[in-house]
Structures are given as structure tokens and as C-alpha cells.
Amino acid sequence: MSFSSSPVVSLRDVTIYQDVNTILSNVNFDVEKGEFVYLVGRTGSGKSSLLKTLYADLPLLSGTAAVAEFQLSKLRRKQVPYLRRKVGIIFQDFQLLSDRTVADNLSFVLRATGWSEKSKRKQRITEVLMRVGLDAAANKMPHQLSGGEQQRVVVARALLNEPVILFADEPTGNLDPVVADGIMKLFQEINNQGTAVLMATHNYEIIQRYPKRVLKCESGRVLDSKVEEFNLVNGY
């Protein structure tokens, strides 16, 4: 696959903090447009803090980083929603609103990101639900769906604004192996259509089944399988 010259994520000499503690230092890597990259490491190694920094949930205090052409070190609070429109964020615990239907969950996000026309919102919701194989679930409540179906709704939600990259934090962590494999195949399809993916995972079997480039948080550093060899074993 050929990539354009402008990475969708680029970090140089970045330090990642957890509260006031330095957790990762001298972080340097790019994610190219259309690339799929795993982010691994033991619990507490800095994976989630790194992802949160990339989608501006945590401030970038040291180094330079660009995500979807936004400079994080210069990002003002009022600009964060504009960054979030360019990226999709997928959580392990779904974070769906339990008091409204699938369609209303998605419509809530669209309204919040500037989709003012009801007919266009409805059309976009239909498009993303079809893309994740849930076109019949629009009027269901989240509790009426299985865990795998709820995660597909979360993926659909992340796709609403046609992001250039998906940040996925343990998206298969609460799912059984068969359902997790279905979610991974969905990620593969989305990636093959041109959306970059940076996915934090503890699932070694998935990495074996769908081998891609790996970034590993270890001992305060981020190792890159594209740059250096390192052992990747279950548990890391």
C-alpha cells in the first residue's frame, strides 16, 4: 500500500504524563494515512495516556505532535471539537447513552458536531449502521443488543464524520474470541477503505492472526517494530 507524504499522526520528542508523573519519554513515531498500527504494553505502561494525548483528552506538555494536521502543542480548548471531528474514538466500555435508541445515540453525536439538517443526519446514520452490519438495529435500545452489537454501534459512532484515523482503546477487551474476531474483521474492512487505525490491545492472538506494525510501550519508551526488532509474547 502506498502512503501519502503527510502522516496522519506525527510525534517528535514527546513526553507522556500520567497525572504529574512522566510515563513515556522521547516518543517519536508517525502513522501514515491508511496505515494499521497496534499499540501494546503491560497495564500501566502508558498506552491509554498516549491515546488520550493524541485525541486531546490529556494536554501535550512536552515535544511536538500533529494529529489530522492539528498541532497539539498549540491546540486551544475551543479547537478540540474540530480535532475530534477528524478522528474516531472507540472505547472498551462502549459509553453508549442507555436512555435512547441506537439512532438517537448517533444523532446526538451528529448534532453536537454541526449536522443541523434532520434528513442528512438520518441518511448518515443509515449509512454507518449498514457499514457495520447493523442496519436493522436503529430503533433498538443499547440493552437490547449483545456486547458485540454494542461495539459495532460504537464503531459506527466513530465513523460518523468520516475520520482520517480511528483511535481504539482495547476494543475487543470485553468480547469473547468469536465476537472479537468479527470486530477485527470490521476494522480490517474500514482500514482497507483508507481509514488509518491505531489500536491498543492486550489480545496477542489477534496480533498473530492479523499481523501489522506494532508500537510497544515498555520501560518508559515506545518501541517500533518498523525501526527495531523486539520480542512480542503473550502478556508482553
Buried (B, 14 or more C-beta within 10 A) or exposed (E): EEBEEEBBBBBEEBBBBBEEEEBBBBBBBBBBBBBBBBBBBEEEBBBBBBBBBBBBBBEBEBBBBBBBEBEBEEBEEEEBEEBBBBBBBBBBEBEBEEEBBBBBBBBBBBEEEEBEEEEEBBEBBBBBBEBBBBEEBBEBBBEEBEBBBBBBBBBBBBBBBEBBBBBBBBBBBBBEEEBBBBBBEBBBEBBEEEBBBBBBBBBBBBBEEBEBBBBBBBEBBBBBBEEEEEEBEEEB
